[in-house]
Amino acid sequence: MVSPLRASLGLCLGLSALSLVAQSKPGVDPRNLDASVRPCDDFYAFANGGWLKTQSLPADKARYGAFEEVSERNRAILQKILTDTSAKTTWAKGSIEQKVGDFYAAGMDEAAIARRGLAPLKPALATIESLKEGNQLPGLLARLHNQGLPGGFGFFVGQDMKESTRYMGNLMQGGTGLPDRDYYLKDDARSRDIRARYETHIAKMFELAGDAPALAAVRAKVVLAIETRLAQAQWSRVELRNPQKRYNKRTLDQVMTEAPGFDWKGYFKARGVKQADLNLGQPSFFEAFGKLADEVPAPQWRTYFRWQALHASASLLPKAFGEEAFAFQGKVLSGTPEREPLAKRIEAATDSTLGEALGQLYVKAAFPPEAKVKVLEMIENLRVALRERITNLDWMGADTKQQAIKKLNAFGVKIGYPDKWKAYAFDVQRGDHFGNVRRATAFRIQENLKKLGKPIDRTEWGMTPPTVNAYYSPTMNEIVFPAGILQPPFFDPKADDAVNYGSLGFVIGHEMTHGFDDSGSQFDAEGNLKNWWTEADKRAYESRTDLVVQQYEAYEPLKGEHVNGKLTLGENIADIGGLKIAFAAYQNSLKGKAVPAPIDGFSGPQRFFLGAATVWRNHIREAALSVRLKTDPHSPGRQRVNGPLSNLPEFYEAFGCTDGQAMKRDAKVRPAIW
């Protein structure tokens, strides 16, 4: 994601329902509404105001809403599984129970981690200290990258965007520790303050690793200087959204010529990667990196990579390192006052490291087979609704429609959990949390590198089963819904169809629409980056997406900080289109049936939109929101509700919104896409 969002008679019915103590059917709880707000003035506040007033933001959370509510319920299930599994020490060696149980037990053993101190990281630090000359930098970086330690840039194997049946190596920009390049480049007060605190944080981490305060302060300045140069060369997040711009196929000889100053052939040889064609994700960045590699002296590189190793390993080292990392990342960047309890942190690490092993135990406890059948039925109903909408579009020509429907028909669907579970061929030992994570990381890296030259594995999942999220993959042309998100309030088998279509249907429609957003629409039915639009249709589409950019850039969630309409364009298109498609699918599901009677005073269409608004309710700290406005391709929760709904005539009809009310935008500026 890998994330989703009156007739006067309807308004009166809705407000009177607020006095009810209990619901007659789950899905919409009247106590979560706010009767003091009119639906057509601010639907987010109307639908969620009661919840916002009664639900506090936990001290260990930067944000808390529907996603986090479901995550917490899932984590309670995972916690019991991990507690029970780790309590037993007689599992068969190599079984999923042994790996999951021992991994969790090792992470929870703070005493063992404290006794080992910095010793587990010393081999990597010694490798870094072996750098004496600049020409040794490629070999050093290769060794660090093979261990999963970051720095400089990134390399991974993925689908060739223009030939989706083959794998291809990808060089991508990287090497910085702050959330976005703009934190290094902007000169506003908040950016300057964060840079100063970041420098202090780096120095404190060096002190924890044994440096004298004066030396640590000098080294922190070196790190910040190198990261600033890397940031100056990085592309913006808006530029990175353009797949055509990111695709730059090169031979290794061409990379050597375009980005001199760094021995790329030596780097790949040291990593054990075959010298094949690769994608140079951001050519100008690598040209700049080559100059940086040539100009920065070896002692400064050693300092930079020492910081990268400490930064990446903080959560695996004695408590003081993790607490210092949280003091900056949690408190300064996100404004979160308290760190999550250790048990939750290790549960999350287990899911991240052994997700499909833990996932097998999770789905047995939390995802019955009948849920999968119901969700698949909803998906197919939404596919029908989107096909109908494409067929009836007045701005798209016949040739483009034919290709769009071909792509829609080819959508792959994954629900709940993989048909083939991943095997984790690395050793997991009690008492060695650092080693477990590093062995797991090295295994994943080699697993990824070995894909070169092999057929595409279309059974792979990009999320673990307990994850509360969903995604669309343009190169696979598939939509994926882990079991973790198929829970209330996103999906409730006991709720009426209106609420399920408004919540989970919204999510499904959102992911489907990603296949046709400004980025996904550049990939064809086979997942290839290939234009299938006529020029006239492309212009008609862009004239509509320009309206989406303008609409969202007008939103100001924080004083002086607006939504970035270009960064969030794809997600906003998916929200607007996904909601419209979900409503059409809900309407289709009623054909031949009697119109459902109101529940808790709300008609079916009204409950649909209330269900849609529910999934985007959240509290968020201002510091965290500020970071997200700069880095997150999704709009904030309020805008993910009010933005799409204010464009939909179906919503106006359901709640009787009239011209001039905030939730009914002028027809001239509505982006009528799908």
Secondary structure, DSSP 8 states (H G I E B T S, - for coil): -------HHHHHHHHHGGG-SS-SSTT--GGGS-TTS-TTT-HHHHHHHHHHHH----TT-SEEEHHHHHHHHHHHHHHHHHHHHHT---S-TTSHHHHHHHHHHHHH-HHHHHHHTTGGGHHHHHHHHT--SGGGHHHHHHHHHHHT---SEEEEEEEETTEEEEEEEEEEE----SSSTHHHH--SHHHHHHHHHHHHHHHHHHHHTT--HHHHHHHHHHHHHHHHHHHHHS--HHHHT-HHHH--EE-HHHHHHHSTTS-HHHHHHHHT-----EEES-HHHHHHHHHHHHHS-HHHHHHHHHHHHHHHHGGGS-HHHHHHHHIIIIIIIH---S---HHHHHHHHHHHHSHHHHHHHHHHHH--HHHHHHHHHHHHHHHHHHHHHHHT-SSS-HHHHHHHHHHHHH-EEEEES-SS-----S---TT-HHHHHHHHHHHHHHHHHTTTTS---TT--SS-TT-S--EEETTTTEEEEEGGGSSTTT--TTS-HHHHHHHHHHHHHHHHHHTTSTTGGGB-TTS-B---S-HHHHHHHHHHHHHHHHHHHT--SBTTB---TTTTHHHHHHHHHHHHHHHHHHHHHTTTS-----BTTB-HHHHHHHHHHHTT-EEE-HHHHHHHHHH-SS--HHHHHHHHHTT-HHHHHHHT--TTSTTS--GGG-----
